[in-house]
Every structure is written in structure tokens, then in C-alpha cells.
Amino acid sequence: MFSYPLKLVYILIFLTAFLALFTYKAYKNTPSKFFLCFLLLTLFVELFGMSRIYYFENLRNENRGVFMPILINIFSSEYISEKYIKNISWIYNLYRAITFSFYIFYYYLLVNDLKKKKYIKIILIICILLSVIDLIVNMNILVYEKLMFTRISGGILLLIAASIYLMEIFKSNKILTFHKTLPFWITFGALIFYLTTIPIFLFKNYLYSLKSDTYSIILYISNYFLYGFFIIGFIINAIEYKKQNNNQTITPP
């Protein structure tokens, strides 16, 4: 049903969400606490997409297992319109618009310089406006096709916001320990993901015309890096948090 590269993406998403929950104590008093909500939203969206595929692949299978009756009830047209079941691009379009706004808001919280904060606030407003306009203008294809404008413009605005945040870090003493923080790994993962995927989104039709797997391969590898760095970030952040607590409990002689 699912290819092995796609299965690995799902496994990494589940593992990332689990570690985010398991190590929440280590970052609950930082702006990164909102990242848990974003990961849970990501998990929900992916579960929805995965369940929908599972439903249609096994609907006529007599050996439906334990979960099929539940899925059949959830995806029944009595609860969800049939067009929203057969075509799920709409949920990814909405999710993508939220994703870029969240990332930029995240950097707004991380930045301390008031001038830089103002710049990121403007970027956030632009991002939200462009996303809303894209959704409204393309309302007729929202359900059936993935909106490229939101994906590309949002990715570019995210990269600008991340660059502003990194500029602040590079000009401070935080640069010495930045690699031990969760924001570093989140930023590093996001930068690699969008720097590699924006070009393939721009040339998506050309890559498809070559009848090669280049598009899928780059997309899968980018996802591996994205969630792989998130996982590393949660682990390192939890280790550093534990070290700090241990140092605080040691009483001076």
C-alpha cells in the first residue's frame, strides 16, 4: 500500500511527535513549546491522509481488520462530503498555509531585538495575507490541487525570517552554544528542507516530464533530513536540560 520511502517518512513523523511529547519538560518554558502543537497538527494531517489511503485500498477487502469499521464510519459521506474524501489536497493546502505562518511566528518569538522583531512581524502579516488570497483566488481548485503559490512564497518568506533570526544569533555570544539548542536543529532542518524543495516545486512539471523519480527522491530525502534534525534537536535539548538541572542540584563545598 505504502512504498518503503513513504513508510520511513511516517515513522520519522511519529518518532518526532513522540520525542516532542516525551521531552516536553525540557522546553516547556521556551517559545519552542508551541512547536509541540505544530507537530501534533502535522501528525493529525498525515494520519488523515494515511487513513484515507488505507480506507480506499481496503474498502472492498473482506478481511478488513479491526480499524476498517471505524474508518468506514469516519469517512462516510454522512459526516464528510465525498469530494473531500476522494480528494484531500484541501487539507494539505490549509496545513501548508498554517505551517509557514507558524514558523515565522516562531522566529518572531525567538528574536529579542525590537527592530528585527518588527521586520518578522511584517513578514508574518505578508505571509498570512498571501496565503488567504491564494486560498480565495483558487477556491475552485483548492480541493483537487496543491497550491504552488502558497508553498513557494511561504517558503521564501520563512527563509527570510530564519535568516533574520540567525543574524541575531551570529552577532551574540549565543553562537557558542547555539548547536546545543532546539531552535538550532529546528532552523537547520527547515532551511535544508525548503532550500531543496522550493526549486523542485518550481520545476515540478519539468521533472515529471522527464518520467524520472527525481522529484519524489528529493522530496523523500528532504523529509528525512527535516524530521531527522528535529529528532536530534529534541534529544540534545533534553540532554542539555538534564545537565543544567544536575549542575544546579550540586551544592558548593
N, C-alpha and C positions, 0 to 999 in steps of 0.2 A: 504493500500500500504506500509506504513512505520509503524514499531512497535512503541509503545509509548516510550520505552527507546531510540530508534534511533531518534525519533522526538525531544526528550529533548536535545540530543547532538546537533542537528541542531539549536535549539532555543538558546542554550548557545553560539554556534559559532557566530550566528547573533548578539546576545546581546554583546558579546565581541568586535566584529568588530565595532558595533555602538558606544560603550563607548570609544573605541580607537580613533575613529574619533571625538567624542563629546568633549573629554578631551585632544585632541592633544596639545593644547596650554600649558598644564601643564608639558609636557615632550619634547617639540619640540627642546629644546636646549641641550638635553642629548642623549647618544647613543641609548636610548630606542625609539627614533624617527624612527629608522629602523624597529622596531617591528611592526609598523603600516603596512608597506609594506608586511611583512610576514603574518600578519593576513588577509590582503586583498587577498593575494595569496591563503591562506587556504580557504577563503570564496569562491573564484573562483573555486577551485578544488572541493569543496563539492557541490557547485551549479551545476557543470558539472556532477558529479556523480548522484546527485539527479534528475536533469533534464533528464538524460539518463534513469533512472528507470521509471520516470513519462512517458516518451515517449513510452517505450516498453509496459508498463502496460495499456496505453490508446490509443495506435495506432489504434486499431480496434473498439474503442468505438465511437459510432456515436455522442454522446454528448461530444465533445472534448473540449469545453470551448474556452476561449479567447486565451490561450497560446499555444494550440496544433499546429495551423498552423505555428507559429514561430518556435517551436521545430522541427516540421517536416522538415522545410527548413534548419535549422541548422544541423540536423543530417542526412540530405540527403546524399547519397553516392557520390553525385556530389561534395560535399565540404569535407567530411570526409570519408575515406575508411571504408567499412563495418566492417572489423575486429577490427578497433579502436572504433567502436560504440558498438558492441556486447561485447567486452572485454576491460575493462577500467583499468585493473591492471597497464598498462603502465604509466598512468598519476599519479597514486599513487606512483609508483616506482621512477619516476622523482621527484615528490614532496618530497618524503622521503629523497632522496639524498640532495636536496636543504635545507630541514629542519635542518638536522644535521650540515651542513656547516654553515648555518645561526646562529644557537645557539652558535657554537664555535666562530664564528666571533664576535658575540655579546659580549661574555666574553672577547675576545681579546680587544675590545674597552673599556670595563669596568675596566679592570685591569690597574693599574698605574705602578707597579713595572716592570722594564725593563726585569729582569730575568724571571719573571712569564709570561710576555708578549711573550717572546721568546719561552717558553715552549708551550703556547697555539697556537702560530703561527705554530709550528712543528706539533701539534695535528691537526690543521686545514688542513695542507698540506696532512697529512696522511689520514684524513677523505675524502678529495676530491679524492685522488688517489685510495683509496679502493672503493669508490662509482663508479668512472669511470671504474675501472677494472671489478667490478661486473656487471655493465651495459653492457660492451662489451662482457664479457665471456658468459653472459646469454642472449644475444641478441635474441636468438631463442625462449625464453620463457618470454621475457620482457613484451609482450603484454598480456599474458594469466595468468601469475602467479606473486604473490607478492614476491619480492626478500628478503629472510630472512637475507642474509649475511650483506647487507647494513643496514638493520633495527637493527640488533644485534650489529655489530661493531660500527656503528654510535652512537647508544645509549650508549655504553660503553665509547667511546671517549668523548661524550657530558658530561657524568657524571664526567670524569676525569677533563675536562676543568672547569666545575662548581665547583668542589672541590678546584681547584687552586684559583679560584676567591673567594670562601668562606674563604679560608685560609688567604687571604689578608685582608678580612673584619674583621675576628676574631682577627687579630693582630693590629687592628687600633681602633680609637675612634668611627668609623662609626657604630660599632656593637650596640651602644646605641640607635641609631635611624634607624637602618637598616630595622626594621619591618615596618617602615612608608614609605619605598621607593618602587617604581615599580619593580626594579630588584629583590628585595627580593621575591615578590609574583610570579614573572615570574620563578625565580630559584626554589622556593619551589614547584610550580606546575609542572615544568618539571622534577624535581627529583622524586617526588611521581609517576608521570606518567610512567617514564622509569624504575624506580626501581620495579614497579609492573608489567609492561607489558613485559619487557625483558624475565623474567622467563617463562611466558605463551607462548611467541613466540618460546622459545627453546623447550617447551614440547607441542606445538600446536597439533601435530599428536596424542600424547598420550591422551590429553584431549578430542579430537574428538572421539577417540576410545571408550571412556567411555560413549559416547552418552548422555552427560550432557550439560547443558548450562553454565558450569563454565567459559569457555573461553570468551563467549560473556558477561557474567555478570561482570567479572573482567575488561574487555575492556571498557564496558559502564561506570562503576563506576570510572575508571581511567580518562576517558574523562570528567566526571562530576567534578572531583577534579581539573583537568588541567584548564579547562575554568572557573570553579568557582573561583579559585585562581587568574586567570587573571582579572576577573571582579572585585574582591575585590581590587586587586592591582591598577587598573585604578581609582577606586572610592577613595581609601585612598590617592593616589598620588595627585588627583585633590583637595581633601580637604586640604592637607598639602600645596599645591601650593597657594591655596586661603588664608590660614592663613599667609603664608610668605608675600604675597602681602599686606594684611591688616596691618601687623606689620610695613611694610616699609612705608605705607601711613600715619601712625600716627606720627605726629611731636612732638618732645620732648618739654616739657614746658620751 
